[in-house]
Amino acid sequence: MKRKRGDILIGILSLADIVVLIAMAGSQTTGIEKILIYIFDTVVVGFIAFSFCRRMKESQQWKRYIFNNWYEIVGMIPIVVFALAGEISNNFDAFITLGVMLRILAIIYVIRLSRSIEDKSRILGSHLVLQIFILFFLA
């Protein structure tokens, strides 16, 4: 029960992070606001990474776990990395959009907290179909 509450908290923080990042991308934010957003995002990424490492440690086959959940690792890149890349290339909005899309990958595990959603995803072919859908979504 404790783990489930922690995962739900991380899911809520992640969703709040995505909303904040989308709001940042859609408006003109000042320097201090961006710094606060980057700090919040980095803290959320830390929680996501901690949860991922905990779940990987609990799995009996950590290599298989990483292979099956590779998209979460990609989604753990802090938005500040994308912001810096955007500033360097003078294409800030495109890089922030990419960062937000990748962050959505990191919280897919929250969707799997619900047994009914997990059971429905098995009908569609489990992880393989999910990964293919994610690739098409990103493309």
C-alpha positions in Angstrom: 0.0 0.0 0.0 2.9 2.4 0.9 4.5 1.9 -2.5 1.2 2.5 -4.3 0.7 5.8 -2.5 4.2 6.8 -3.4 3.6 6.0 -7.1 0.4 7.9 -7.0 2.2 10.9 -5.5 4.9 10.7 -8.2 2.2 10.5 -10.8 0.4 13.6 -9.5 3.7 15.5 -9.3 4.5 14.4 -12.9 1.2 15.5 -14.2 1.6 18.9 -12.4 5.1 19.1 -14.0 3.7 18.5 -17.4 1.1 21.2 -17.0 3.7 23.6 -15.7 6.0 22.8 -18.7 3.2 23.2 -21.2 2.2 26.6 -19.6 5.9 27.6 -19.8 6.1 26.7 -23.5 2.9 28.6 -24.2 3.7 31.9 -22.5 6.5 34.3 -22.0 8.2 33.5 -18.6 10.7 35.6 -16.9 14.2 34.4 -15.9 13.3 33.6 -12.3 10.1 31.8 -13.3 12.1 29.6 -15.7 14.6 28.8 -12.9 11.9 27.8 -10.5 10.2 25.7 -13.2 13.6 24.0 -14.0 14.2 23.3 -10.3 10.7 21.8 -9.9 11.1 19.7 -13.0 14.5 18.4 -11.8 13.0 17.5 -8.4 10.2 15.6 -10.2 12.7 13.8 -12.4 14.6 12.8 -9.3 11.4 11.2 -7.8 10.7 9.5 -11.1 14.3 8.2 -11.3 14.1 7.0 -7.7 10.8 5.1 -8.4 12.3 3.6 -11.5 15.4 2.4 -9.7 13.2 1.0 -6.9 11.0 -0.9 -9.3 14.1 -2.1 -11.3 15.7 -3.4 -8.0 12.5 -5.2 -7.1 12.3 -7.0 -10.4 14.1 -10.3 -10.5 15.7 -9.6 -13.9 16.9 -6.0 -14.0 18.2 -6.2 -17.6 14.8 -7.3 -18.8 13.1 -4.6 -16.8 15.3 -1.9 -18.4 14.6 -3.4 -21.9 10.8 -3.5 -21.3 10.7 0.0 -19.8 13.3 1.9 -21.9 10.9 4.7 -22.6 10.9 5.7 -18.9 14.6 6.4 -19.1 14.2 8.6 -22.1 11.5 10.5 -20.3 13.7 11.2 -17.3 15.8 13.8 -19.1 15.3 17.1 -17.3 13.7 19.9 -19.2 16.7 22.2 -18.6 18.7 20.0 -21.0 16.1 20.7 -23.7 16.0 24.4 -22.8 19.8 24.7 -23.1 19.7 22.9 -26.5 16.9 25.2 -27.6 18.9 28.3 -26.6 22.0 27.1 -28.4 20.0 26.4 -31.6 17.7 29.4 -31.4 14.7 27.0 -31.5 13.6 27.1 -27.9 9.9 26.2 -28.4 10.7 23.0 -30.5 13.1 21.7 -27.9 10.7 22.4 -25.0 7.9 20.7 -26.9 10.1 17.6 -27.4 11.0 17.6 -23.7 7.4 17.7 -22.7 6.5 14.9 -25.0 9.4 12.8 -23.7 8.3 13.5 -20.1 4.9 12.0 -20.9 6.8 8.7 -21.5 8.2 8.8 -18.0 4.8 8.7 -16.4 3.3 5.9 -18.4 3.9 3.6 -15.4 1.3 5.6 -13.5 -1.3 4.5 -16.0 -0.4 0.9 -15.2 -1.3 1.4 -11.6 -4.9 0.7 -12.5 -5.6 -3.1 -12.9 -8.4 -2.4 -15.4 -6.2 -0.3 -17.6 -3.4 -2.9 -17.4 -5.8 -5.7 -18.3 -7.1 -3.8 -21.2 -3.6 -3.1 -22.5 -2.9 -6.9 -22.5 -5.7 -7.2 -25.0 -3.8 -4.9 -27.3 -0.5 -6.9 -27.0 1.2 -5.6 -23.9 4.5 -3.7 -24.1 5.2 -4.2 -27.8 2.1 -2.4 -29.0 2.6 0.3 -26.4 6.2 0.9 -27.5 5.1 1.1 -31.2 2.3 3.5 -30.3 4.8 5.7 -28.5 7.2 5.7 -31.4 4.5 6.7 -33.8 3.2 9.4 -31.4 6.7 10.9 -31.1 7.3 10.8 -34.9 
